[in-house]
Amino acid sequence: MMVLPHRFVYSSSHECKPTDGQNCTSFFTFSSGEQTRGRPRQPPPEVTSGAPSISSGRVVTSNAAYPQAISITSILHQHISCHFSPLFPSCSNQSALTTLPFVPWLPPSLAANATAQFKQDGTDLFKAVEWGKQYPYAFPIWFGPSLCFLNINHPDYAKTILTSTEPKDDFVYRFLQTWIGDGLLVSKGQKWFRHRRLLTPGFHYDVLKPYVQLMSQSAKTMLDKWESYAHTDKTFELFEHVSLMTLDTILQCAFSCKTNCQTEGGNNAYIKAVYELSDLANFRFRTFPYHSDLIFYLSPHGYRYRNACKVAHAHTENVIKKRKEALTEETELGRTQAKRYQDFLDILLFARDENQQGLSDEDLRAEVDTFMFEGHDTTASGISFLLYCLACHPEHQNICREEILQVLGGRDTMEWEDLSKIPYTTMCIKEALRLYPPVPGVARKTTKQYTFFDGRTLPAGFHVAVSVFGIHRNPVVWENPNVFDPLRFLPENVSKRSPHAFVPFSAGPRNCIGQTFAMNEMKVVTALTLKRYQLIEDLHFQPKMVARLILRSLNGVHIKIRPVDPQVWEKS
């Protein structure tokens, strides 16, 4: 038996083209004639390399070549979505998109082809940016035959969504619930409001101040390991080192848990599990059949996901168990309650609402899982791309180093008061976060109609993706958006832009609760790194960025380093 897909070639007129003695009724899997199952047969639409344009209220595509074979995946996706919709929560009515005059609309029959353009090969984010040049406010992206997101890439449109109290999109974030539970990232409504109120004291500056010394210690451990690279001309990969350092930091700062994760050698099981979970959650979102809980559960990927969850949960449960055991000792309990500050886990354990109700064991683990992931993985992404940017731009790196040496003098640790004394370094951090936002997008689902600043409206029931990456590289918002220019963040330049033009930590009521913690850690690590090492670009390396819950590079983040000569900088 031979598989010959070219049997089903279409002519340029989209009419059936008989081959080898076939006629137009030789193949009728979906019946034929007037009673054809489902909707009447439509000619296959042309596919452009980017988003379509709109004219006179209808879709107009370019003259780009159309692949001459119908995608089998497209047929299967349509068939599955029509007949097994109860299995797939993504199957929702998005027909109202056709009534939105400002949205370039793609029909469901194009779903597989639109999704296929995102290949997770390091070009996806820039494809969306290119579409944003054509549609600087918003455009739709289809994932599967029935799931469409309105992709927003302009700050004025983003403001409408981010400043609302709309919940996170159930469809997107439910894929994470097996892993991080119903914590602050995923929860909504009164539960989210209650948890946010209970957790906010954990990020007061009195709590954050002592963390600076712990951050310095973790950073120095990492920098000590880099000595072996500093005396060679070899490139090394940053992200793995930085990820271990940020995990060490979050364990010490937030959970009073001292570990040897940076020096114990071998692959850290928890970090490996987080990588696996991030990749599989992203893969599930992009794979329409896996939108079904049953199909995903029975699949090899579902099996891997559950195993990775077990590893991640064992790690967090061990952290909670050790802290609870310590608190059962009367002396430790008294010390914790009497000390000047409490760490994040202390806050969780002792938190009480107005009814004197604390967090359940399930909620406690969900928040620990959430903060363990968000507190180390997102920060690791931000720091890695920041150091890469400084390696690529030595002129800015040198200005930062001069500033840092002036503040630190002969000290090799940062203090709380130092954080506000390095404005140029802070601008470089923000510019790196603009170009490489650790969380490249956030999703919401509208529960009511919204009106944007220009009078256009968005009905209830829509999936909305606020593209942080797209906003940060929108040429309508940023001049020369792909150029690293820290001076964009001079106060006089910031005042000319929308507050929602720069949203690496999101914005509005559901912004990142740990953003001050993250910024402090980035300042500490940058300062101590530049005081000790010169960062050098590897001219043969270019990161291939992909969105895997957080921003990652398919080929890692590579630089070279060289020891800083203190005598040279003292003379300068």
C-alpha positions in Angstrom: 0.0 0.0 0.0 1.4 3.4 -1.0 0.6 6.8 0.5 0.4 9.3 -2.3 -0.8 12.7 -1.0 -0.5 14.3 -4.4 -3.7 12.4 -5.4 -5.5 15.4 -3.7 -3.8 18.3 -5.5 -6.0 21.3 -6.2 -5.8 23.4 -9.3 -5.3 27.2 -9.2 -9.0 27.6 -9.6 -9.6 25.4 -6.5 -11.7 23.0 -8.5 -11.2 19.2 -8.2 -8.5 18.1 -10.5 -9.0 14.4 -11.5 -5.9 12.3 -11.8 -5.3 8.7 -12.9 -8.9 8.3 -14.0 -10.4 9.7 -10.9 -13.5 11.8 -10.9 -14.8 14.3 -8.3 -16.8 11.6 -6.5 -14.0 9.1 -6.2 -13.3 10.4 -2.7 -16.1 11.4 -0.3 -15.0 10.6 3.3 -17.4 13.4 4.4 -20.2 12.5 2.0 -20.9 14.5 -1.2 -23.5 16.6 -2.8 -26.0 19.0 -1.2 -26.2 17.0 2.0 -22.4 17.1 2.7 -21.7 16.7 6.4 -21.3 20.0 8.2 -20.9 23.2 6.2 -21.0 23.3 2.4 -17.6 22.7 0.8 -15.5 25.9 0.7 -12.5 26.4 -1.6 -9.2 26.2 0.2 -8.2 29.7 1.2 -4.9 31.2 0.3 -2.3 31.4 3.1 0.0 34.4 3.5 3.3 34.3 5.3 2.0 36.8 7.7 -1.3 38.2 8.9 -4.0 38.9 6.3 -5.3 42.4 5.6 -8.8 43.8 5.6 -10.7 45.6 3.0 -14.4 46.5 2.8 -15.1 44.4 5.8 -13.8 41.1 4.4 -10.5 39.3 4.4 -8.1 40.0 1.6 -5.0 37.9 1.3 -1.9 38.5 -0.6 -0.8 36.7 -3.7 1.7 34.5 -1.7 1.9 30.9 -3.0 -0.5 28.5 -1.5 0.8 25.0 -0.6 -0.8 22.8 -3.2 -1.6 19.9 -0.8 -4.4 20.0 1.8 -3.0 19.5 5.3 -4.2 16.2 6.7 -3.7 17.7 10.1 -6.1 20.5 9.2 -8.8 17.9 8.1 -8.3 15.9 11.3 -8.5 19.0 13.5 -11.8 20.1 11.9 -13.2 16.6 12.1 -12.2 16.2 15.8 -13.5 19.7 16.8 -16.8 19.1 15.1 -17.6 15.7 16.5 -15.7 15.5 19.9 -16.1 19.1 21.1 -17.1 18.0 24.7 -13.6 16.7 25.1 -12.0 20.0 24.1 -12.5 23.0 26.3 -10.9 25.2 23.7 -13.9 24.7 21.4 -15.7 28.0 21.8 -17.7 30.3 19.6 -15.3 32.9 18.1 -17.5 33.8 15.2 -17.9 37.3 16.6 -14.4 38.0 15.3 -15.9 38.4 11.8 -17.8 41.4 13.1 -14.8 43.3 14.4 -13.8 45.8 11.7 -10.3 46.3 13.1 -9.4 42.6 13.4 -7.9 40.8 10.4 -9.9 37.6 10.6 -8.7 34.1 9.9 -11.4 31.4 9.4 -11.2 28.2 11.5 -10.2 26.3 8.3 -6.9 28.1 8.4 -6.2 27.2 12.0 -3.7 24.4 11.4 -1.8 26.5 8.7 -1.7 29.6 11.0 -0.3 27.5 13.9 2.2 25.8 11.6 3.9 29.1 11.0 5.0 29.0 14.6 7.7 26.4 14.6 9.4 27.0 17.9 12.6 27.4 16.0 13.6 30.8 17.5 11.7 32.9 14.9 8.2 32.8 16.3 8.3 35.9 18.4 9.8 37.9 15.6 7.1 36.7 13.2 4.5 38.1 15.6 6.5 41.4 15.7 6.4 41.6 11.9 2.6 41.1 11.9 2.5 43.8 14.5 4.1 46.2 12.1 1.2 45.7 9.8 -1.4 45.8 12.6 0.1 47.9 15.4 -2.8 47.5 17.7 -4.1 44.0 17.6 -4.5 40.9 15.3 -5.8 37.3 15.9 -3.7 34.2 16.2 -5.3 30.8 15.9 -4.2 27.8 17.9 -6.1 24.8 16.5 -9.3 25.0 14.6 -11.4 26.6 17.3 -9.2 28.6 19.6 -8.4 32.2 18.7 -6.5 34.8 20.7 -6.7 38.5 20.0 -3.0 39.4 20.2 -2.6 43.0 21.6 0.7 44.7 20.9 0.0 48.3 21.6 0.2 49.9 25.1 -3.1 51.9 24.7 -5.0 48.7 24.0 -3.1 46.7 26.6 -4.0 49.4 29.2 -7.7 48.6 28.8 -7.2 44.9 29.5 -4.4 45.1 32.2 -6.1 47.7 34.3 -9.3 45.7 34.5 -10.0 42.9 37.0 -10.5 40.3 34.3 -9.3 36.8 35.3 -6.4 35.0 33.9 -7.5 32.9 30.9 -8.8 29.5 32.2 -7.8 27.8 29.0 -4.1 28.8 29.1 -3.4 28.7 32.8 -5.4 25.5 33.6 -2.5 23.6 31.9 -0.4 24.7 34.9 -2.8 23.7 37.7 -1.5 20.2 38.1 1.9 21.6 38.7 1.4 24.9 40.6 -2.1 24.4 41.9 -4.6 27.2 42.3 -2.0 29.7 43.5 -1.7 33.4 43.0 -0.7 33.0 39.3 -3.8 30.9 38.4 -6.5 31.7 40.9 -9.2 34.3 40.3 -12.1 36.1 42.0 -12.4 36.2 45.7 -9.8 33.5 46.2 -7.2 35.4 44.3 -8.1 38.6 46.1 -7.8 36.9 49.5 -4.4 35.3 48.7 -3.0 38.5 47.3 -4.0 40.3 50.5 -2.5 37.6 52.7 0.8 37.5 50.7 1.4 41.2 50.2 3.1 41.7 53.6 5.7 39.2 52.5 7.0 41.8 50.0 7.2 44.8 52.3 10.6 46.6 52.2 11.3 45.6 55.8 11.1 42.0 54.7 13.1 42.6 51.5 16.0 44.5 53.1 17.8 41.6 54.7 17.6 39.6 51.4 20.2 41.8 49.8 23.0 40.2 51.8 21.7 36.7 51.0 21.5 37.6 47.3 25.1 38.8 47.5 26.2 35.5 49.0 24.5 33.4 46.3 25.9 35.6 43.6 29.4 35.3 45.0 29.1 31.5 45.0 28.3 31.6 41.3 31.0 34.1 40.5 33.6 31.9 42.3 32.6 29.0 40.0 33.3 31.3 37.0 37.0 31.7 37.8 37.8 28.6 35.7 36.3 30.4 32.6 37.8 33.8 33.3 41.4 32.6 32.5 40.5 31.0 29.2 39.1 32.4 25.9 36.3 29.8 25.9 32.6 30.6 25.7 30.4 29.2 28.4 26.6 28.9 28.8 25.1 31.3 31.3 21.5 30.2 32.0 22.3 26.9 33.8 24.6 28.7 36.3 22.3 31.6 36.8 19.3 29.3 37.3 21.1 27.5 40.1 22.0 30.8 41.6 18.5 32.2 41.6 17.1 28.9 43.0 19.7 29.1 45.8 18.7 32.7 46.4 14.9 32.0 46.6 15.4 29.1 48.9 17.5 31.2 51.3 15.5 34.4 51.1 11.9 33.2 50.9 12.2 29.8 52.7 15.2 30.2 55.1 16.5 27.0 53.5 20.2 26.6 53.0 21.3 24.3 50.2 24.4 23.4 48.3 22.5 23.4 44.9 25.2 25.5 43.3 28.1 23.4 44.3 26.8 19.8 44.7 27.4 19.0 41.0 25.3 17.1 38.6 21.9 18.2 37.3 19.6 19.6 39.9 16.4 17.5 39.8 14.1 20.4 40.6 15.5 22.6 37.9 15.3 19.8 35.4 11.7 19.1 36.4 10.8 22.8 35.9 12.4 22.8 32.4 10.3 19.7 31.6 7.1 21.1 32.9 7.5 24.4 31.1 8.3 22.7 27.8 5.4 20.2 28.1 2.9 22.9 29.2 3.9 24.9 26.1 3.7 21.8 23.9 0.3 20.9 25.2 -1.0 24.4 24.4 0.2 24.2 20.9 -1.1 20.6 20.3 -4.9 20.7 19.8 -5.7 17.1 20.7 -3.8 17.6 24.0 -6.3 20.3 24.9 -8.4 17.3 26.1 -7.4 16.3 29.6 -8.2 12.6 28.8 -6.1 12.5 25.7 -3.2 14.3 27.3 -3.4 12.0 30.4 -3.1 8.9 28.3 -0.3 10.2 26.1 3.5 9.7 26.7 3.8 13.5 27.2 1.1 13.4 29.9 3.1 10.6 31.7 6.3 12.7 31.6 4.3 15.7 32.9 3.0 13.8 35.9 6.5 12.5 36.7 8.0 15.9 36.6 5.2 17.2 38.8 6.1 14.6 41.4 9.7 15.8 41.4 8.7 19.4 41.8 6.1 18.7 44.4 8.5 16.5 46.4 10.9 19.4 46.5 8.4 22.0 47.7 6.9 19.6 50.2 10.3 18.9 51.7 10.9 22.7 52.1 7.5 23.1 53.8 8.0 20.0 56.0 11.4 21.2 57.3 10.1 24.6 58.1 7.1 23.2 60.0 9.3 20.8 61.9 11.5 23.7 62.9 8.5 25.7 64.1 7.3 22.9 66.3 10.3 23.6 68.5 9.2 26.2 71.0 12.5 28.1 70.8 12.3 28.3 67.0 8.7 29.4 67.1 9.4 32.2 69.6 12.5 33.3 67.6 10.5 33.4 64.4 7.6 35.4 65.9 9.9 37.8 67.7 12.4 38.5 64.9 12.3 41.9 63.1 11.1 40.3 59.9 9.6 37.1 58.6 10.4 35.4 55.4 7.9 34.4 52.7 7.2 31.0 54.1 6.7 32.5 57.6 4.1 34.9 56.2 2.3 32.0 54.6 2.3 29.9 57.7 1.1 32.6 60.0 -1.2 34.5 57.6 -4.7 35.0 58.8 -7.7 36.8 57.2 -10.3 38.9 58.9 -12.0 35.6 60.0 -8.8 34.3 61.5 -8.6 31.7 58.8 -5.2 30.7 57.4 -4.2 28.9 54.2 -5.1 25.3 53.8 -2.3 22.8 53.2 -3.3 22.6 49.6 -3.2 26.4 49.2 0.1 26.6 51.0 1.8 24.2 48.6 0.2 25.9 45.6 1.7 29.3 46.7 5.1 27.7 47.5 5.1 26.0 44.1 4.2 29.2 42.4 6.7 31.4 44.1 9.5 28.7 43.8 8.9 28.7 40.0 8.3 32.4 39.4 11.0 33.5 41.9 13.8 31.6 40.3 13.0 30.8 36.7 11.8 34.2 35.5 14.6 36.0 37.3 17.2 33.6 35.8 15.9 34.5 32.3 16.1 38.2 33.0 19.6 38.1 34.5 21.0 35.8 31.7 19.8 38.1 28.9 20.9 41.2 30.8 24.5 39.9 31.1 24.3 39.0 27.4 23.2 42.5 26.5 26.1 44.0 28.5 28.6 41.7 26.8 27.3 42.8 23.4 27.6 46.5 24.4 30.9 47.1 26.2 30.4 50.9 26.1 27.4 50.6 28.4 29.0 47.9 30.4 31.9 50.2 31.2 29.7 53.0 32.3 27.9 50.6 34.7 31.2 49.3 36.1 32.4 52.8 36.8 29.2 53.6 38.6 29.3 50.4 40.6 32.9 50.7 41.7 32.2 54.3 42.8 29.4 53.0 45.0 31.0 49.8 46.3 34.5 51.0 46.8 36.5 48.1 48.3 33.4 46.1 49.3 32.4 42.9 47.6 28.8 42.8 48.8 25.8 45.0 48.1 23.8 46.7 50.8 20.2 47.9 50.7 21.2 51.5 50.5 23.3 50.8 47.4 20.4 49.7 45.3 19.2 53.3 44.7 22.7 54.6 43.9 23.2 52.9 40.5 20.8 54.7 38.1 22.6 53.9 34.9 22.9 50.2 35.8 19.1 50.3 36.5 18.4 51.8 33.1 20.5 49.0 31.5 18.5 46.4 33.4 15.2 47.9 32.2 16.4 48.1 28.6 17.4 44.4 28.8 13.9 43.6 30.2 12.4 45.6 27.3 14.2 43.6 24.7 14.0 40.2 26.5 11.0 40.2 28.9 11.1 37.1 31.0 7.4 36.6 30.6 6.7 37.4 26.9 3.0 37.6 27.2 -0.1 37.2 29.5 -3.6 36.0 28.8 -7.0 37.1 29.9 -10.6 36.2 29.0 -13.1 39.0 28.8 -16.2 38.6 30.9 -17.8 41.8 29.6 -17.6 44.1 26.7 -14.6 46.5 26.6 -14.2 49.7 24.7 -10.7 50.8 23.6 -9.4 54.3 23.5 -10.4 54.7 19.9 -14.0 53.7 20.4 -13.7 50.1 19.1 -15.2 47.5 21.3 -14.4 43.9 22.2 -17.3 41.7 23.2 -17.4 39.4 26.2 -16.1 35.8 25.9 -12.9 36.6 24.0 -9.4 35.1 24.7 -7.0 38.0 24.8 -3.2 37.8 24.7 -1.3 40.9 25.8 2.1 40.5 24.0 4.7 42.0 26.2 7.3 41.1 23.7 5.3 42.7 20.9 4.6 45.9 22.8 8.3 46.3 23.8 9.4 46.0 20.1 6.5 47.9 18.5 8.1 50.6 16.2 5.0 52.8 16.7 5.9 53.0 20.4 9.7 52.7 20.4 12.1 54.3 18.0 14.6 51.8 16.6 13.0 49.1 18.9 15.7 46.4 18.3 18.6 48.7 19.4 19.9 48.4 23.0 19.6 52.0 24.3 19.4 52.5 28.1 18.8 56.2 27.7 15.2 55.4 26.8 14.7 55.2 30.5 16.0 58.6 31.4 13.1 60.3 33.4 12.5 62.9 30.7 12.1 60.1 28.1 9.9 57.9 30.3 7.5 60.8 30.8 6.8 61.0 27.1 5.6 57.3 26.9 2.5 55.5 28.0 3.1 53.8 31.4 2.0 50.6 29.6 4.7 50.8 27.0 7.1 49.0 29.4 5.4 46.1 31.2 7.9 43.3 32.0 6.1 42.6 35.2 2.6 43.1 33.7 0.5 46.0 35.1 -2.7 46.7 37.0 -4.2 44.7 39.8 -2.7 41.4 38.6 0.9 42.7 38.2 3.8 40.6 39.5 3.8 40.7 43.3 7.5 39.9 43.4 8.8 42.6 41.0 10.7 44.5 43.6 12.4 41.3 44.8 13.3 40.5 41.1 14.7 44.0 40.4 16.8 43.9 43.6 18.3 40.6 42.7 19.1 41.8 39.2 20.9 44.8 40.6 22.9 42.8 43.1 24.0 40.2 40.6 24.9 42.8 37.9 26.9 44.9 40.3 28.9 42.0 41.7 29.5 40.5 38.3 30.7 43.7 36.7 33.0 44.5 39.7 34.7 41.2 39.2 34.5 40.3 35.5 34.5 41.9 32.1 31.8 40.4 29.9 32.7 39.7 26.3 30.4 38.9 23.4 30.8 35.6 21.5 30.6 36.8 17.9 29.6 33.4 16.7 26.5 33.2 19.0 23.0 34.6 18.5 20.2 33.5 20.9 17.2 31.8 19.4 14.4 33.0 21.5 11.3 30.9 22.3 8.4 31.5 24.6 8.2 28.5 27.0 6.1 30.1 29.7 9.2 32.2 30.2 11.6 33.5 27.6 14.3 31.0 26.8 17.0 30.5 24.2 17.0 27.3 22.3 20.7 27.4 22.0 21.4 28.8 25.5 23.0 32.1 26.4 26.7 32.2 25.7 29.4 34.8 26.6 33.1 35.0 27.5 34.5 36.6 30.7 37.8 38.1 31.7 38.9 39.2 35.2 38.7 43.0 35.8 42.0 44.6 36.5 41.3 46.7 39.6 44.4 48.8 39.1 43.2 49.9 35.6 39.8 50.9 37.0 41.2 52.7 40.0 43.3 54.8 37.7 40.4 55.6 35.4 
